[in-house]
């Protein structure tokens, strides 16, 4: 019986900065994010695929324990699936602070990720 290696989930520098800022306001954000990371590591791709980017990008809705409004008032997490075994977390934002991510902003984030990966051999 062969077991698939776990998927490697990496936060981009932009994601890490945003997460750090949000952690000051939302004390349970790490706990709220953990089930998504575990799903990604198991090879699942939760959320809706964002079309028109030229990349395999998904947006997942997560509930916020701090806001207590369920998924609709929780966080949005954007992740980029580089390969079947490598995923980048590229953006997180609370729905209460921001309605949606623009196409231009998403393109800029994806370009930033691609720039970071240009020296990566994954």
VEXNU-272662 format. One record per residue: x, y, z of N, C-alpha, C, CB in turn. Coordinates in steps of 0.1 Angstrom, whole numbers, plus 5000, padded with zeros to 4 digits. Glycine has a CB too. Layout:
% residues N
<<X; Y; Z>; <X; Y; Z>; <X; Y; Z>; <X; Y; Z>>
...
This chain:
% residues 122
<<5008; 4988; 5000>; <5000; 5000; 5000>; <5009; 5012; 5000>; <4990; 5000; 5012>>
<<5007; 5021; 4990>; <5015; 5033; 4990>; <5006; 5045; 4995>; <5019; 5036; 4975>>
<<5013; 5053; 5003>; <5007; 5065; 5008>; <5012; 5077; 5002>; <5008; 5066; 5024>>
<<5003; 5086; 4999>; <5007; 5099; 4992>; <5015; 5108; 5002>; <4995; 5106; 4986>>
<<5025; 5114; 4998>; <5032; 5123; 5007>; <5023; 5135; 5010>; <5046; 5128; 5002>>
<<5024; 5141; 5022>; <5015; 5152; 5025>; <5018; 5164; 5016>; <5016; 5156; 5040>>
<<5008; 5171; 5013>; <5010; 5183; 5005>; <5017; 5194; 5014>; <4996; 5189; 5000>>
<<5027; 5201; 5008>; <5034; 5211; 5015>; <5026; 5224; 5013>; <5049; 5212; 5010>>
<<5022; 5230; 5024>; <5015; 5243; 5024>; <5024; 5254; 5030>; <5001; 5242; 5033>>
<<5026; 5264; 5022>; <5036; 5275; 5026>; <5029; 5288; 5025>; <5048; 5274; 5016>>
<<5031; 5296; 5035>; <5025; 5310; 5035>; <5035; 5319; 5028>; <5022; 5315; 5050>>
<<5030; 5327; 5019>; <5039; 5337; 5012>; <5042; 5348; 5022>; <5032; 5343; 4999>>
<<5052; 5356; 5020>; <5055; 5367; 5029>; <5043; 5377; 5030>; <5067; 5375; 5023>>
<<5036; 5379; 5019>; <5024; 5388; 5021>; <5014; 5382; 5030>; <5018; 5391; 5007>>
<<5011; 5369; 5028>; <5002; 5362; 5037>; <5006; 5363; 5051>; <5000; 5348; 5032>>
<<5019; 5360; 5054>; <5024; 5360; 5068>; <5023; 5374; 5074>; <5039; 5356; 5067>>
<<5026; 5385; 5066>; <5024; 5398; 5072>; <5010; 5401; 5075>; <5029; 5409; 5062>>
<<5001; 5398; 5066>; <4986; 5400; 5068>; <4981; 5392; 5080>; <4978; 5397; 5056>>
<<4985; 5380; 5081>; <4981; 5371; 5092>; <4986; 5376; 5105>; <4987; 5357; 5090>>
<<4998; 5381; 5106>; <5004; 5387; 5118>; <4996; 5399; 5122>; <5019; 5391; 5116>>
<<4992; 5408; 5113>; <4984; 5419; 5116>; <4970; 5415; 5121>; <4983; 5429; 5104>>
<<4964; 5406; 5114>; <4951; 5402; 5118>; <4950; 5394; 5132>; <4945; 5392; 5108>>
<<4961; 5388; 5135>; <4962; 5380; 5148>; <4961; 5390; 5160>; <4975; 5373; 5149>>
<<4964; 5402; 5158>; <4963; 5412; 5169>; <4948; 5415; 5172>; <4970; 5425; 5166>>
<<4940; 5415; 5162>; <4926; 5418; 5163>; <4917; 5405; 5165>; <4921; 5425; 5151>>
<<4921; 5394; 5158>; <4914; 5382; 5159>; <4922; 5371; 5166>; <4909; 5377; 5145>>
<<4920; 5370; 5179>; <4929; 5361; 5187>; <4929; 5346; 5183>; <4926; 5362; 5201>>
<<4918; 5342; 5177>; <4916; 5328; 5174>; <4918; 5325; 5159>; <4903; 5323; 5178>>
<<4924; 5334; 5152>; <4926; 5332; 5137>; <4934; 5320; 5134>; <4933; 5344; 5131>>
<<4944; 5317; 5142>; <4953; 5305; 5140>; <4945; 5292; 5141>; <4965; 5305; 5149>>
<<4936; 5291; 5151>; <4927; 5280; 5153>; <4917; 5279; 5142>; <4920; 5281; 5167>>
<<4912; 5290; 5137>; <4903; 5290; 5126>; <4909; 5286; 5113>; <4897; 5304; 5125>>
<<4921; 5289; 5111>; <4928; 5286; 5098>; <4933; 5271; 5098>; <4940; 5295; 5096>>
<<4936; 5266; 5110>; <4942; 5252; 5111>; <4934; 5241; 5103>; <4943; 5248; 5125>>
<<4921; 5240; 5104>; <4914; 5230; 5096>; <4916; 5231; 5081>; <4899; 5230; 5099>>
<<4917; 5243; 5076>; <4919; 5245; 5061>; <4933; 5240; 5058>; <4918; 5260; 5057>>
<<4943; 5243; 5066>; <4957; 5239; 5063>; <4957; 5224; 5063>; <4967; 5245; 5073>>
<<4951; 5217; 5073>; <4950; 5203; 5074>; <4944; 5197; 5062>; <4943; 5199; 5087>>
<<4933; 5203; 5057>; <4926; 5198; 5045>; <4936; 5198; 5033>; <4913; 5205; 5042>>
<<4943; 5210; 5032>; <4952; 5211; 5020>; <4963; 5201; 5021>; <4958; 5226; 5020>>
<<4968; 5199; 5033>; <4979; 5189; 5035>; <4975; 5175; 5031>; <4984; 5189; 5049>>
<<4962; 5172; 5033>; <4957; 5159; 5029>; <4953; 5158; 5014>; <4944; 5156; 5037>>
<<4956; 5168; 5007>; <4954; 5168; 4992>; <4940; 5173; 4988>; <4956; 5154; 4988>>
<<4932; 5178; 4997>; <4919; 5183; 4993>; <4920; 5197; 4988>; <4909; 5183; 5006>>
<<4911; 5201; 4980>; <4911; 5215; 4975>; <4897; 5222; 4978>; <4914; 5215; 4960>>
<<4895; 5226; 4990>; <4882; 5232; 4994>; <4881; 5246; 4988>; <4881; 5233; 5009>>
<<4869; 5251; 4987>; <4866; 5264; 4982>; <4863; 5264; 4967>; <4879; 5273; 4984>>
<<4862; 5276; 4962>; <4858; 5278; 4948>; <4870; 5282; 4940>; <4847; 5288; 4946>>
<<4872; 5276; 4928>; <4883; 5280; 4919>; <4880; 5293; 4913>; <4886; 5269; 4908>>
<<4890; 5302; 4913>; <4888; 5315; 4907>; <4892; 5314; 4893>; <4897; 5326; 4915>>
<<4883; 5317; 4884>; <4885; 5316; 4870>; <4892; 5329; 4864>; <4872; 5314; 4862>>
<<4899; 5327; 4853>; <4904; 5339; 4846>; <4918; 5344; 4851>; <4895; 5350; 4846>>
<<4924; 5336; 4859>; <4937; 5340; 4864>; <4949; 5334; 4857>; <4939; 5337; 4879>>
<<4947; 5323; 4850>; <4957; 5316; 4843>; <4965; 5306; 4853>; <4967; 5326; 4837>>
<<4960; 5306; 4866>; <4966; 5298; 4876>; <4955; 5290; 4883>; <4975; 5306; 4886>>
<<4959; 5279; 4890>; <4950; 5272; 4898>; <4949; 5278; 4912>; <4954; 5257; 4899>>
<<4939; 5287; 4913>; <4937; 5296; 4925>; <4924; 5293; 4930>; <4940; 5311; 4922>>
<<4923; 5292; 4944>; <4910; 5289; 4950>; <4908; 5300; 4961>; <4910; 5275; 4956>>
<<4895; 5302; 4964>; <4891; 5311; 4975>; <4882; 5303; 4984>; <4883; 5324; 4970>>
<<4886; 5302; 4997>; <4878; 5294; 5006>; <4873; 5304; 5017>; <4887; 5283; 5013>>
<<4861; 5301; 5021>; <4854; 5309; 5032>; <4856; 5301; 5045>; <4839; 5311; 5029>>
<<4861; 5308; 5055>; <4863; 5302; 5068>; <4855; 5310; 5079>; <4878; 5302; 5072>>
<<4849; 5302; 5089>; <4843; 5309; 5099>; <4853; 5316; 5109>; <4834; 5299; 5107>>
<<4848; 5327; 5115>; <4857; 5333; 5125>; <4851; 5331; 5139>; <4858; 5349; 5122>>
<<4859; 5325; 5147>; <4854; 5322; 5161>; <4853; 5336; 5168>; <4864; 5313; 5169>>
<<4861; 5345; 5165>; <4860; 5358; 5172>; <4848; 5367; 5167>; <4873; 5366; 5169>>
<<4845; 5366; 5155>; <4834; 5374; 5150>; <4820; 5367; 5152>; <4835; 5377; 5135>>
<<4820; 5354; 5154>; <4809; 5346; 5156>; <4797; 5348; 5146>; <4804; 5348; 5170>>
<<4801; 5349; 5134>; <4791; 5351; 5123>; <4791; 5340; 5113>; <4794; 5364; 5116>>
<<4798; 5329; 5116>; <4799; 5318; 5106>; <4808; 5321; 5094>; <4785; 5314; 5101>>
<<4807; 5313; 5084>; <4815; 5315; 5072>; <4812; 5328; 5065>; <4813; 5303; 5062>>
<<4799; 5332; 5064>; <4796; 5344; 5057>; <4802; 5357; 5062>; <4781; 5346; 5057>>
<<4805; 5357; 5075>; <4811; 5369; 5081>; <4825; 5366; 5086>; <4803; 5374; 5093>>
<<4831; 5355; 5081>; <4844; 5351; 5086>; <4855; 5356; 5076>; <4845; 5336; 5087>>
<<4865; 5347; 5074>; <4877; 5351; 5066>; <4875; 5345; 5052>; <4889; 5345; 5072>>
<<4883; 5351; 5043>; <4885; 5346; 5030>; <4899; 5343; 5028>; <4879; 5356; 5019>>
<<4902; 5331; 5024>; <4916; 5327; 5022>; <4918; 5323; 5007>; <4920; 5315; 5031>>
<<4928; 5330; 5001>; <4931; 5327; 4987>; <4944; 5319; 4987>; <4933; 5340; 4978>>
<<4943; 5307; 4980>; <4956; 5299; 4979>; <4958; 5295; 4964>; <4954; 5287; 4988>>
<<4971; 5293; 4961>; <4975; 5289; 4948>; <4981; 5275; 4948>; <4986; 5300; 4943>>
<<4976; 5267; 4940>; <4981; 5253; 4939>; <4991; 5252; 4928>; <4969; 5243; 4937>>
<<5004; 5253; 4932>; <5015; 5252; 4923>; <5016; 5238; 4916>; <5028; 5256; 4929>>
<<5016; 5228; 4925>; <5016; 5214; 4920>; <5006; 5206; 4929>; <5030; 5208; 4920>>
<<5005; 5194; 4926>; <4996; 5185; 4935>; <5002; 5184; 4949>; <4995; 5171; 4929>>
<<5015; 5187; 4950>; <5021; 5185; 4963>; <5026; 5198; 4969>; <5032; 5176; 4962>>
<<5022; 5210; 4963>; <5028; 5222; 4968>; <5017; 5233; 4967>; <5041; 5226; 4961>>
<<5013; 5239; 4978>; <5003; 5250; 4978>; <5008; 5262; 4985>; <4990; 5245; 4984>>
<<5005; 5274; 4980>; <5009; 5286; 4986>; <4997; 5294; 4991>; <5017; 5295; 4976>>
<<4997; 5298; 5004>; <4987; 5306; 5009>; <4990; 5321; 5005>; <4985; 5305; 5025>>
<<4982; 5328; 4997>; <4986; 5341; 4992>; <4979; 5352; 4998>; <4985; 5341; 4978>>
<<4967; 5350; 5004>; <4959; 5362; 5009>; <4949; 5357; 5019>; <4952; 5370; 4998>>
<<4947; 5365; 5030>; <4936; 5362; 5040>; <4931; 5376; 5043>; <4942; 5354; 5052>>
<<4917; 5376; 5044>; <4911; 5389; 5048>; <4898; 5386; 5055>; <4910; 5399; 5037>>
<<4894; 5394; 5065>; <4880; 5392; 5070>; <4870; 5398; 5061>; <4880; 5398; 5085>>
<<4859; 5392; 5060>; <4848; 5397; 5051>; <4843; 5410; 5057>; <4837; 5387; 5050>>
<<4844; 5412; 5070>; <4839; 5425; 5076>; <4848; 5437; 5072>; <4838; 5423; 5091>>
<<4860; 5434; 5068>; <4869; 5445; 5065>; <4870; 5448; 5050>; <4883; 5442; 5070>>
<<4865; 5438; 5042>; <4867; 5439; 5028>; <4857; 5430; 5021>; <4882; 5436; 5024>>
<<4851; 5436; 5010>; <4841; 5428; 5003>; <4847; 5417; 4995>; <4833; 5438; 4994>>
<<4856; 5420; 4986>; <4862; 5410; 4977>; <4876; 5415; 4973>; <4853; 5408; 4965>>
<<4883; 5406; 4967>; <4896; 5410; 4961>; <4895; 5413; 4946>; <4907; 5398; 4964>>
<<4901; 5424; 4942>; <4899; 5427; 4928>; <4908; 5418; 4919>; <4903; 5442; 4926>>
<<4905; 5418; 4906>; <4913; 5410; 4897>; <4927; 5415; 4896>; <4906; 5410; 4883>>
<<4928; 5429; 4896>; <4941; 5435; 4895>; <4950; 5431; 4907>; <4940; 5450; 4894>>
<<4944; 5432; 4919>; <4951; 5429; 4931>; <4955; 5414; 4932>; <4943; 5432; 4944>>
<<4946; 5405; 4927>; <4949; 5391; 4927>; <4961; 5388; 4917>; <4937; 5383; 4923>>
<<4960; 5395; 4905>; <4971; 5394; 4895>; <4984; 5398; 4901>; <4968; 5402; 4883>>
<<4984; 5409; 4909>; <4997; 5414; 4915>; <5002; 5404; 4925>; <4994; 5428; 4922>>
<<4993; 5398; 4933>; <4998; 5388; 4943>; <5003; 5376; 4936>; <4986; 5384; 4952>>
<<4997; 5372; 4925>; <5002; 5360; 4918>; <5015; 5363; 4911>; <4992; 5356; 4907>>
<<5017; 5375; 4906>; <5030; 5379; 4900>; <5041; 5379; 4911>; <5029; 5393; 4894>>
<<5037; 5384; 4923>; <5047; 5384; 4934>; <5051; 5370; 4938>; <5040; 5391; 4947>>
<<5041; 5360; 4938>; <5044; 5346; 4941>; <5053; 5341; 4930>; <5031; 5338; 4942>>
<<5050; 5343; 4918>; <5058; 5338; 4907>; <5073; 5343; 4908>; <5052; 5342; 4893>>
<<5074; 5356; 4912>; <5087; 5362; 4913>; <5095; 5355; 4924>; <5086; 5377; 4916>>
<<5088; 5352; 4935>; <5094; 5345; 4946>; <5099; 5331; 4942>; <5085; 5345; 4958>>
<<5091; 5325; 4933>; <5093; 5311; 4929>; <5104; 5310; 4918>; <5081; 5305; 4925>>
<<5107; 5321; 4912>; <5116; 5320; 4901>; <5129; 5313; 4904>; <5119; 5334; 4895>>
<<5134; 5314; 4916>; <5146; 5307; 4920>; <5143; 5294; 4927>; <5154; 5316; 4930>>
<<5130; 5290; 4929>; <5127; 5278; 4935>; <5126; 5266; 4926>; <5113; 5280; 4942>>
<<5131; 5255; 4930>; <5131; 5243; 4921>; <5121; 5233; 4924>; <5145; 5236; 4922>>
<<5110; 5237; 4932>; <5100; 5228; 4936>; <5092; 5223; 4924>; <5090; 5234; 4946>>
